[in-house]
Amino acid sequence: MRAGLALGFAVAACLAYAVLSSGAIQASLALAVLGLARPVLVPLVELINNPAFVYCAALLIFLAGLAACAVYQVAVLRPALGALRRVRARVNDLPEPRVAGAATPAAWAEARGALGLLLQRHGTFVAAWAAFQADALRGRGVPGRPFSSFVAAEPSDAAEPDDLMRSLPGYFTSVGLIFTFVGLVVALYFASKGFRSGDAEQAKRAIVELLNAASFKFLTSVAALISAFLITLCARQGAAAVRRERGRALTRIEGYLALWRERTGVAEAGGAPALAPADLLRRFDALLASVADLARDVRLLAEREGPERRGAGREVAEPAPARTGA
């Protein structure tokens, strides 16, 4: 294997040396390459030097920019906004702990599963919900950390579905500049023919044609810059609309979770959920009632044992009767 590679490198080096050291070989290769490229390059150069080609190329670049904006609106922005609006509307249909006995661990587990299924079905806040649910399972309750903090920790590509739109302006600008410089190179090629002819009038006409050609060759760059501006404007407006709708959906989800957090308590990391204020009040009232019952029992016991202790005290205080002699 290595011997074959070494032999191949040696042969290639010998051929390269022969080509570089021999003018006849170089001339023969140049003629062969020119003969192969002439049928393709000459019509292409003639086409690029035609003003109609530049106008068509500029128009196509501009239409491509409009098409990119339209596709973004229909295929990316509308589905994303529709999914967020459906999530915000259907959160209202999820079970809420408004009736007595609804705020049980089983009810919270059912509500958590329904909300997670809703978010997964519409592809919104998926990573944030996974982290939130992990905290809920560890703490056996509603996490005290707001759901918005989980959303803020999501990857940026999950919140912004327009990565390609942010790259397209650079692509359009590059394509426009490529067309412009290729057109200028072709115009310079045709202008050089006039200078090589030796005729002053033909050289003057070549300069005028070069300037005229250069003026409309920049149309592709202008069309590309306009398309890039439109795409950037469309992408920024779409991203702003998505952020607004995400904020509204997140506010609705936070309100829904706050209801369960108030009834079931806040889950502590690695332990049982902390008691909600209503549960604390109920337990405090039960404790006060128990203390009152204990105080009443002690008072009754004291009242029942009081007369017995007083009677025993009188018996001890009375003197023993005197004994008479026989």
Secondary structure, 3 states (H helix, E strand, C coil): CHHHHHHHHHHHHHHHHHHHHCHHHHHHHHHHHHHHHHHHHHHHHHHHCCHHHHHHHHHHHHHHHHHHHHHHHHHHHHHHHHHHHHHHHHHHHCCCCCCCCCCCHHHHHHHHHHHHHHHHHHCCCHHHHHHHHHHHHHHCCEECCCHHHHHHCCCHHHHCCCHHHHHHHHHHHHHHHHHHHHHHHHHHHHHHHHHHCCCHHHHHHHHHHHHHHHHHHCHHHHHHHHHHHHHHHHHHHHHHHHHHHHHHHHHHHHHHHHHHHHHHCEECCCCCECCCHHHHHHHHHHHHHHHHHHHHHHHHHHHHHHHHHHHHHHHHHCCCCCCCCC
